[in-house]
Amino acid sequence: MSADYLVVLVTVADAAAGVALGRALVEEELAACAQVMPGGTAIFRWQGEIHADPQTQLLIKTRRGVWPALQSRILALHDDEVPEILALPVADGLPAYLGWLDEMTTAEVPDEEEASPSLPTAFWLDYADVYPRGHHAIAGTLRILRGLYSPQLDNARDIVVYLPPSYPTGGHHYPVLYMHDGQNLFDAATSFAGEWYVDETLEGLASQGIEAIVVGIPNIGSRRYHEYIPFPAPDLPDAQGELYVNFIADTVKPMIDRDFRTLPGRTTTGIMGSSLGGLISLYAFFQRPDTFGLAGVVSPALRWGKGGIFPFVTQAASAPGKIYMDVGTAEGTGLVSDPQSQRSFAEHYVQQVRRMNALLKRKGYRTGETLLYVEEEGAVHHESAWARRLPAALRFLLGQTPVAAERRRK
């Protein structure tokens, strides 16, 4: 096997676009050879129907070591249009031919880019092709990637992406919100506890100029506690919260930024969840300030990990950005059985969140500017309450993003 060489297929608009792209890559010594392959027909399923459309592809022969630079250059030359890119290892070849590939691909690549390419390419499916409409009800446009592997956690899960209403017709780039418990966000039929109605909410907020890409990251069942708690405790010695956050920041986010029109900077990248998802979101905001500048901390379960989030936030640098945090005054309902225990649980839960709000203010976060804290009277610990508070959370977190600001000017 000649694992050091690749054949790359890039979908292009037409033959002229393929020639222009191929010429640029060969001239820059990122490709040894580029061949336009016009006249093909792509047969595919889209929104439940079979289509057969003409398709032109550019076949590129190159060296594996230049793959990161080659991929970046292809994306740059396509401006806002993200082409389909498929990279395959070369199975075999004559030594002289492989030597020629080496000689023709001499572009200088920084040492850190000599790592293996992230293969295979992600294949995003229409949500309706995986979950047919009828029993599954969604609003807007959703894409799904099956079985994304996490090298940090050594497991795999589907990733679901919501695209804003203007995405198909415009050239805008959008802020991105990474949300936990992804099976509960968009579709009641996939939920284990109820739906947030994230898709319906953002479809409605679009008329107010608030649009964003939302990346739903499902939990892994019994591993939810391990992945959402960052601090070891006697009852959970193998907490993997830091690894889970790194999975989002270092595996999921680069893929999303590659495949969709995102605003990749930290000021337009948020992380959000409820209960333990709220805990891990607050942790991520301070643990990875290079990545996340927005945090949605909904009914956070702050007691887990022996309350380790309090000393962690106390010692962490005050990262710039915005934090939305909320709690209901009846969080114990449905979590404990008898009424007295429910009241006691809820009081303690609210006290913990109030304590965190006070800590954040001491760290310099300003109420109404960089911090929004909400207490909802009588609200329970459930998706229905979180869905009800979601519009206000998104207005606060996303209301000053470049996309929202541009919409207000129009």
C-alpha positions in Angstrom: 0.0 0.0 0.0 1.3 3.4 -1.0 -0.2 5.3 2.0 1.9 8.3 1.3 -0.1 9.4 -1.8 -3.7 10.5 -2.4 -6.2 10.8 -5.2 -8.5 13.6 -4.5 -11.9 14.2 -6.1 -13.3 17.8 -6.0 -16.8 18.7 -7.2 -16.6 21.9 -9.3 -19.2 24.1 -11.0 -18.1 23.3 -14.6 -15.1 22.4 -16.7 -13.7 26.0 -16.8 -13.8 26.1 -13.0 -12.0 22.8 -12.8 -9.3 23.9 -15.2 -8.7 27.1 -13.2 -8.6 25.3 -9.9 -6.3 22.5 -11.2 -3.9 25.0 -12.8 -3.6 26.9 -9.5 -2.9 23.8 -7.5 -0.3 22.5 -10.0 1.4 25.9 -10.2 1.6 26.1 -6.4 3.1 22.5 -6.4 0.3 21.2 -4.2 -0.7 18.8 -6.9 1.3 16.7 -9.3 -1.6 16.4 -11.8 -5.2 17.7 -12.0 -7.6 16.2 -14.5 -11.1 17.6 -15.3 -13.7 14.9 -15.6 -16.8 16.5 -17.1 -19.9 14.9 -18.5 -20.8 12.7 -15.5 -24.2 12.3 -14.0 -24.7 12.2 -10.2 -27.6 10.1 -9.0 -28.6 10.9 -5.4 -31.5 11.2 -3.0 -32.6 14.7 -1.9 -35.6 15.5 0.3 -37.0 12.0 -0.3 -36.7 12.0 -4.1 -34.2 10.5 -6.5 -32.4 13.1 -8.7 -30.0 12.7 -11.6 -28.0 15.9 -12.3 -24.9 16.6 -14.4 -21.7 16.8 -12.4 -18.1 17.9 -13.1 -15.2 16.7 -10.9 -11.5 17.5 -10.7 -9.3 14.5 -10.1 -6.1 15.5 -8.3 -3.0 13.4 -7.6 -0.9 14.5 -4.8 1.3 13.6 -1.8 -0.3 12.9 1.6 2.0 15.3 3.4 0.6 18.3 1.6 -3.0 17.4 2.2 -3.8 20.0 4.9 -2.4 22.8 2.7 -4.1 21.4 -0.4 -7.5 21.2 1.3 -7.2 24.8 2.7 -6.2 26.1 -0.7 -9.2 24.4 -2.4 -11.6 25.9 0.1 -9.9 29.4 -0.2 -10.2 29.3 -4.0 -13.9 28.5 -3.7 -14.6 31.6 -1.6 -18.0 31.0 0.2 -18.8 27.8 -1.8 -17.7 24.7 0.1 -17.1 22.0 -2.5 -17.4 18.3 -2.0 -13.9 16.9 -1.4 -13.1 13.1 -1.3 -9.6 12.0 -0.6 -8.6 8.4 -1.1 -5.2 6.7 -0.5 -3.3 5.3 -3.5 -3.2 1.5 -3.3 -0.1 0.9 -5.4 2.1 2.5 -8.1 5.3 2.1 -10.0 8.3 3.5 -8.0 9.2 5.8 -10.8 5.7 7.2 -10.9 5.5 7.7 -7.2 8.8 9.4 -7.3 7.4 11.8 -9.9 4.6 12.6 -7.5 7.1 13.5 -4.8 9.0 15.7 -7.2 5.9 17.6 -8.4 4.5 18.3 -4.9 7.2 20.2 -3.2 5.1 23.0 -1.6 6.5 23.9 1.8 4.1 22.8 4.6 4.6 23.8 8.2 5.6 20.9 10.4 2.3 20.9 12.3 0.5 20.3 9.0 2.5 17.2 8.1 0.1 15.2 10.3 -2.3 12.7 8.7 -5.3 14.2 7.0 -8.7 13.8 8.6 -10.0 11.1 6.4 -12.6 10.1 5.5 -14.5 13.3 4.4 -17.7 13.9 6.3 -20.8 13.0 4.3 -23.7 15.1 5.5 -27.2 13.7 4.9 -30.6 15.4 4.8 -32.4 14.8 8.1 -35.4 13.5 6.3 -33.3 10.8 4.6 -32.4 9.4 8.0 -35.6 10.2 9.9 -38.5 10.3 7.4 -41.1 13.0 8.0 -44.4 11.9 9.6 -43.4 10.5 13.0 -40.4 12.9 13.0 -41.3 16.6 12.9 -38.7 19.3 12.4 -38.7 22.9 11.2 -36.2 24.4 8.7 -33.1 22.7 7.3 -31.3 20.0 9.2 -28.2 17.9 8.2 -27.0 14.8 9.9 -23.6 13.1 10.0 -23.6 9.4 11.1 -21.1 8.0 13.5 -18.5 10.8 14.0 -15.6 9.1 15.8 -14.0 10.9 18.8 -10.3 10.3 19.2 -10.4 12.0 22.6 -13.2 9.7 24.0 -12.8 6.6 21.7 -16.5 6.5 20.8 -18.7 7.7 18.0 -22.0 9.5 17.7 -24.2 11.2 15.1 -24.0 15.0 14.7 -27.0 17.1 13.8 -26.7 20.6 12.3 -29.5 23.1 12.0 -29.0 25.7 9.2 -30.7 29.2 9.3 -33.4 30.1 6.8 -31.1 32.4 4.8 -28.3 29.8 4.5 -29.3 28.2 1.2 -29.8 31.5 -0.7 -27.2 33.9 0.7 -23.5 34.0 1.0 -23.4 35.0 4.7 -21.3 33.3 7.4 -23.0 32.6 10.7 -22.3 32.3 14.4 -22.3 28.7 15.7 -23.9 27.3 18.9 -22.7 23.9 20.0 -25.5 22.3 22.2 -25.4 19.1 24.3 -28.1 16.4 24.5 -28.5 16.8 20.8 -31.3 14.2 20.6 -33.5 16.5 22.6 -33.0 19.7 20.6 -35.0 19.4 17.3 -37.2 16.3 17.2 -39.5 15.0 19.9 -39.3 11.5 18.4 -35.6 11.2 19.1 -35.8 12.8 22.6 -35.4 10.9 25.8 -37.1 13.5 27.9 -38.8 16.2 25.7 -37.9 18.7 23.0 -36.2 22.1 23.2 -37.8 23.3 19.9 -34.5 24.9 18.9 -35.4 24.7 15.2 -38.8 26.3 15.6 -37.4 29.0 17.9 -34.6 30.0 15.5 -37.0 29.9 12.5 -39.0 32.5 14.4 -36.1 34.6 15.6 -34.8 34.9 12.0 -37.4 37.6 11.4 -35.7 39.6 14.2 -32.3 39.3 12.5 -31.1 36.5 14.8 -29.7 33.6 12.8 -27.2 30.9 13.8 -26.0 27.5 12.9 -26.7 25.0 15.8 -24.7 21.9 16.2 -26.5 19.2 18.2 -24.2 16.8 19.9 -26.1 13.8 21.3 -25.1 12.2 24.6 -23.8 8.6 24.7 -26.4 7.2 27.1 -24.7 5.8 30.2 -21.6 7.8 29.4 -23.5 11.1 29.8 -22.4 11.6 33.4 -18.8 10.9 32.6 -18.6 13.3 29.7 -20.6 16.1 31.2 -18.8 16.2 34.6 -15.3 17.6 34.4 -14.2 17.0 38.1 -13.5 13.5 39.5 -15.4 12.5 42.7 -15.6 9.3 44.7 -18.7 8.3 42.9 -17.2 9.2 39.5 -13.5 8.8 39.5 -13.2 8.7 35.7 -14.8 12.1 34.9 -14.2 12.9 31.2 -15.5 16.4 30.9 -12.2 17.9 29.8 -11.9 15.3 27.0 -15.5 15.9 25.9 -14.9 19.6 25.7 -11.7 18.9 23.7 -13.7 16.7 21.4 -16.0 19.6 20.6 -13.3 22.1 20.2 -10.7 20.0 18.4 -12.7 17.5 16.4 -16.3 18.8 15.9 -15.6 22.5 15.4 -12.9 22.2 12.8 -15.2 19.9 10.8 -18.1 22.3 11.1 -15.9 25.3 10.1 -14.7 23.3 7.1 -18.1 22.1 5.9 -20.4 25.1 6.6 -20.2 28.9 6.3 -19.4 29.7 9.8 -18.0 32.7 11.7 -15.2 30.7 13.4 -13.9 33.2 15.9 -14.5 32.8 19.6 -16.8 35.8 19.8 -19.3 34.1 17.5 -18.8 30.5 18.9 -21.0 29.4 21.7 -21.7 26.4 23.8 -25.0 25.6 25.6 -26.8 23.0 27.6 -29.0 22.3 30.5 -28.5 20.5 33.9 -25.2 18.7 33.5 -25.1 20.3 30.0 -25.1 23.6 31.8 -22.3 22.6 34.0 -20.1 21.5 31.2 -20.9 24.6 29.1 -19.8 26.9 32.0 -16.6 24.8 32.4 -15.9 24.9 28.6 -16.2 28.7 28.6 -13.4 29.1 31.1 -11.4 26.0 30.1 -11.3 26.8 26.4 -11.5 30.6 26.1 -9.6 30.2 22.8 -12.6 28.6 21.3 -15.8 29.7 23.1 -16.8 33.3 23.7 -20.5 32.6 24.4 -22.0 30.2 27.0 -25.6 29.2 27.7 -25.8 27.8 31.2 -29.3 26.5 31.7 -30.5 25.1 35.0 -26.8 24.1 35.7 -26.3 21.1 38.0 -23.4 22.7 39.9 -23.2 20.3 42.8 -21.7 17.4 40.7 -18.0 16.7 41.0 -18.1 17.8 44.6 -18.9 21.3 43.5 -15.6 21.6 41.8 -16.9 24.2 39.4 -16.8 26.9 42.1 -13.0 26.8 42.8 -12.4 26.2 39.1 -14.2 29.4 38.1 -12.7 31.3 41.0 -9.2 30.5 39.9 -9.8 30.8 36.1 -9.0 34.0 34.2 -12.0 36.2 33.4 -12.4 35.2 29.8 -14.1 37.9 27.6 -17.5 37.0 26.3 -21.1 36.6 27.3 -22.7 34.2 29.7 -26.5 33.5 30.0 -27.5 31.5 33.1 -30.9 30.6 34.5 -32.7 28.5 37.0 -36.3 27.6 37.9 -37.6 27.9 41.5 -39.1 24.4 41.3 -36.2 22.4 39.9 -36.9 19.6 42.4 -40.2 18.6 40.8 -39.9 15.3 39.0 -36.4 14.7 40.4 -37.3 13.7 43.9 -40.5 12.1 45.2 -42.1 13.7 48.2 -43.1 17.4 48.3 -40.9 18.3 51.2 -37.8 16.8 49.5 -38.8 18.7 46.3 -38.8 22.0 48.1 -35.5 21.3 49.9 -33.9 20.2 46.6 -35.2 23.2 44.7 -34.0 25.7 47.4 -30.5 24.2 47.4 -30.4 24.1 43.6 -31.4 27.8 43.4 -28.9 28.8 46.1 -26.1 27.1 44.1 -27.0 29.0 40.9 -27.3 32.3 42.8 -23.9 31.6 44.3 -22.4 31.2 40.8 -24.1 34.3 39.6 -22.5 36.3 42.5 -19.2 34.7 41.7 -19.4 35.7 38.0 -20.3 39.3 38.9 -17.3 39.4 41.3 -15.1 38.3 38.3 -16.3 41.4 36.4 -19.2 40.1 34.3 -21.7 42.9 34.0 -25.5 42.2 34.4 -27.3 42.9 31.1 -24.0 43.3 29.2 -21.8 40.3 29.6 -24.0 38.3 32.0 -27.8 37.7 32.0 -29.2 35.8 34.9 -32.8 34.7 35.0 -34.9 33.0 37.7 -38.2 31.7 36.6 -40.8 31.3 39.3 -42.3 27.8 39.5 -40.3 26.5 36.6 -39.3 22.8 36.8 -36.2 20.8 35.7 -37.5 19.9 32.2 -37.1 20.6 28.5 -40.5 22.4 28.4 -39.1 25.1 30.8 -35.8 25.3 28.9 -37.7 25.7 25.6 -39.7 28.5 27.1 -36.6 30.4 28.2 -34.6 29.7 25.0 -35.7 32.8 22.9 -34.5 35.2 25.6 -31.2 33.3 25.9 -30.6 33.4 22.2 -31.4 37.1 21.9 -28.9 37.8 24.6 -26.1 35.6 23.2 -26.6 36.2 19.5 -28.2 39.6 19.4 -24.9 41.5 18.8 -23.3 39.1 16.3 -22.3 40.4 12.9 -25.2 38.6 11.1 -27.8 40.2 13.5 -26.2 43.6 13.3 -26.3 43.5 9.5 -29.9 42.4 9.5 -30.8 45.4 11.7 -29.1 47.8 9.3 -31.3 46.6 6.4 
